[in-house]
Amino acid sequence: GVLSANYYVVNYDILHSWIPYLQAVHSKIVILDEAHNLRNRKSQRTKAVMALCQNVPHVLALTGTPLSSRPLELWPLLHLLRPDLFSDFWSFALRYCGPVPIRGRMNLKGASHLDELHQILRTSIMIRRRKENVLAELPLKHRAVVPLELDEYTEYYATVEKLTLSPDQIQRRTQIGFLKHLIGRRKLPMVIEWIANFLAGSDNKLIAYTWHRHVLRGLVKAFPGAVSIYGDTSPLQRQKVVQQFQEDPQTRLLVGNLHAAGQGLTLTAASAVVFTELGWTPGEHLQAEDRINRIGQNKPTMCYYLIARHTIEETIWELLGLKQTIVSTVVDGHAMNIFNTLYHSFEGAEL
């Protein structure tokens, strides 16, 4: 049939099925919310958005985290919004993505000429408003690292000795992912103890973010009164969980997968979050932190990071810091590294 409404709201995940109908509308403007979800130029959703925006006179892309770790993620939005300035992918990639030839292919996951890229963005395509400038009424947000000592390192180091990290990035990430899985399992009793102590020490609510399903399940089992959001949670159930967490004083713990519960939700009934595991990019952590640091929050907020000492988590933490430096240089024009600074300030801290 023919669409005849004045406004259309479409989820990115189903957009590709609606392209023929929406193109026939001849829209005057397309507004892309949470536009950082279009960072993969080869994904189905990005290609669908590109098709939707063809011949549309006005396109707005809204996001608080335009890139989560590297300049390569900016290309789809830049090309979409200003094809006159960003017309050729390889010209952009070779200039700003720190190209390194590896075994006959060009690795574009680096960063280069960041100050120049920031100036171009600021003067031609980006309006940047930091939260502290436009929402001065929001309380302060604090962060702290809680270093954890594993009870037993034998299994971890035995596994590390068996692994020779592959030069291939995909294989290496899989190997590191295996170590992350192992650490998540070994950390779980200490994470449960930390959360129990937090809940017993105050009346405040808490959001606990996880990466692996087995960690999420372990926390839900340990805290029967908790609610949870994970990848398979339906939109209706998500809404019910959020409403219960926001309105029921007895529901004090929400356990959520970092991806599934880390963006698009308002969870201001809590003033603290704890990251029981680490993700891959600073952007997903910052997005998750801000589920509690939104309009309606009237308490100072606290973000805790539980990091296993002497494990791959320390390396990932430092990599998050390096990526955050890149992101802040491109977006804000100055390097900001909250991750490394926090960790080293807790070096040698008593548990």
Residue pairs with C-beta under 8 A, 6 or more apart in sequence:
1 21
2 21
2 24
3 21
3 22
3 24
3 25
8 22
8 25
8 27
10 18
10 22
12 37
12 38
12 45
12 48
12 49
13 45
15 22
15 45
15 48
15 49
15 52
16 44
16 45
16 47
16 48
19 48
19 51
19 52
22 52
23 51
23 52
23 54
26 55
27 56
28 56
28 57
28 58
29 56
29 57
29 58
29 59
29 60
30 52
30 53
30 56
30 58
30 59
30 60
31 59
31 60
31 62
32 38
32 49
32 59
32 60
32 61
32 62
33 62
33 63
34 62
34 63
34 263
34 264
35 61
35 62
35 63
35 66
35 77
36 63
36 65
36 66
36 67
36 68
36 73
36 283
37 45
38 45
38 46
38 49
38 61
38 76
38 77
38 80
39 46
39 67
39 68
39 73
39 74
39 76
39 77
40 46
40 73
40 76
41 75
41 76
41 79
41 89
46 76
49 76
49 80
50 76
50 80
53 59
53 80
59 80
59 81
61 77
61 80
61 81
64 131
64 286
64 287
64 290
65 283
65 286
65 287
65 327
66 73
66 74
66 77
66 126
66 331
67 73
67 74
67 283
67 327
67 330
67 331
68 281
68 282
68 283
68 284
68 323
68 327
69 280
69 281
69 282
69 283
69 323
69 326
69 327
70 97
70 109
70 110
70 111
70 323
70 326
71 96
71 97
71 111
71 114
71 117
71 326
71 330
72 93
72 97
72 108
72 109
74 117
74 330
75 86
75 89
75 92
75 93
78 85
78 86
78 92
78 125
79 86
79 87
79 89
81 125
82 124
82 125
85 120
85 124
85 125
86 92
93 99
93 106
93 108
95 112
95 113
96 111
96 112
96 113
96 114
96 116
96 117
97 108
97 109
97 110
97 111
97 112
98 108
98 109
98 110
98 111
98 112
99 106
99 107
99 108
99 110
99 112
100 106
100 107
100 110
101 107
102 167
107 169
109 169
111 326
111 330
114 326
114 329
114 330
115 329
115 333
117 330
118 329
118 330
118 331
118 332
118 333
119 333
121 330
121 331
122 128
122 333
126 331
128 331
128 332
130 332
131 138
131 290
131 293
132 138
135 295
137 295
138 293
138 294
138 295
138 297
139 293
139 297
139 298
139 299
139 300
139 301
140 300
140 301
141 289
141 293
141 300
141 301
141 302
141 303
142 300
142 301
142 302
142 303
143 289
143 302
143 303
143 304
143 305
143 338
143 342
144 302
144 303
144 304
144 305
144 342
144 346
145 304
145 305
145 307
145 317
145 342
145 343
145 345
145 346
146 194
146 304
146 305
146 306
146 307
146 346
146 351
147 307
147 308
147 309
147 346
147 349
147 351
148 187
148 190
148 191
148 194
148 306
148 307
148 308
148 309
148 351
149 308
149 309
149 310
149 351
150 156
150 183
150 186
150 187
150 190
150 308
150 309
150 310
150 311
151 186
151 189
151 190
152 186
153 310
155 182
155 186
156 179
156 182
156 183
156 186
156 311
159 178
159 179
159 182
160 179
163 175
163 178
163 179
165 172
165 175
165 176
166 172
166 175
176 312
176 316
179 311
179 312
180 211
180 212
180 277
180 278
180 312
180 313
180 316
181 212
181 214
183 277
183 308
183 311
183 312
183 313
184 210
184 211
184 212
184 214
184 215
184 276
184 277
185 214
185 215
186 308
187 215
187 276
187 277
187 306
187 308
188 215
188 218
188 219
190 306
191 208
191 215
191 219
191 276
191 306
192 218
192 219
192 222
192 223
194 274
194 306
195 206
195 208
195 219
195 222
195 223
195 253
195 274
196 222
196 223
198 204
198 206
198 272
198 274
199 206
199 223
199 252
199 253
203 252
204 252
204 270
204 271
204 272
205 245
205 251
205 252
205 253
205 254
205 269
205 270
205 271
205 272
206 252
206 253
206 254
206 270
206 272
206 273
206 274
207 253
207 254
207 255
207 256
207 261
207 267
207 270
207 272
207 273
207 274
207 291
207 292
208 219
208 253
208 254
208 255
208 256
208 273
208 274
208 276
209 256
209 257
209 258
209 261
209 262
209 273
209 274
209 275
209 276
209 277
209 288
210 216
210 219
210 255
210 256
210 257
210 258
210 276
210 277
211 257
211 258
211 276
211 277
211 278
211 279
212 277
213 230
213 257
215 276
215 277
216 228
216 230
216 255
216 256
216 257
219 226
219 228
219 255
219 276
220 226
220 228
220 255
223 253
223 255
225 250
225 251
225 252
225 253
226 251
226 252
226 253
226 254
226 255
227 241
227 244
227 245
227 251
227 253
227 254
227 255
228 241
228 254
228 255
228 256
229 238
229 241
229 254
229 255
229 256
229 257
229 260
229 261
229 265
230 256
230 257
230 260
230 261
231 257
231 259
231 260
233 241
233 260
238 265
241 254
242 265
242 266
242 267
244 251
245 251
245 254
245 267
245 269
245 270
246 266
246 267
246 268
246 269
247 269
254 261
254 267
254 270
256 262
258 275
258 277
258 279
258 284
258 285
258 288
259 279
259 284
261 288
261 291
262 284
262 285
262 287
262 288
262 291
263 284
263 287
263 288
263 291
265 291
266 291
266 294
266 296
267 291
267 292
268 292
268 294
268 295
268 296
268 297
270 292
271 292
271 297
271 299
271 300
271 301
271 302
272 292
272 301
272 302
272 303
272 304
273 288
273 289
273 291
273 292
273 301
273 302
273 303
273 304
274 303
274 304
274 305
274 306
275 285
275 288
275 303
275 304
275 305
275 306
276 306
278 285
278 305
278 307
278 313
278 316
278 317
278 320
279 285
280 316
281 320
281 323
282 320
282 321
282 323
282 324
282 327
282 339
283 327
285 320
289 301
289 303
292 301
293 301
305 317
305 342
307 313
307 314
307 317
307 343
308 314
314 343
317 339
317 340
317 343
318 339
318 340
318 343
320 339
321 337
321 338
321 339
321 340
321 341
321 343
322 337
322 340
324 336
324 337
324 338
324 339
325 335
325 336
325 337
328 334
328 335
328 336
328 337
329 335
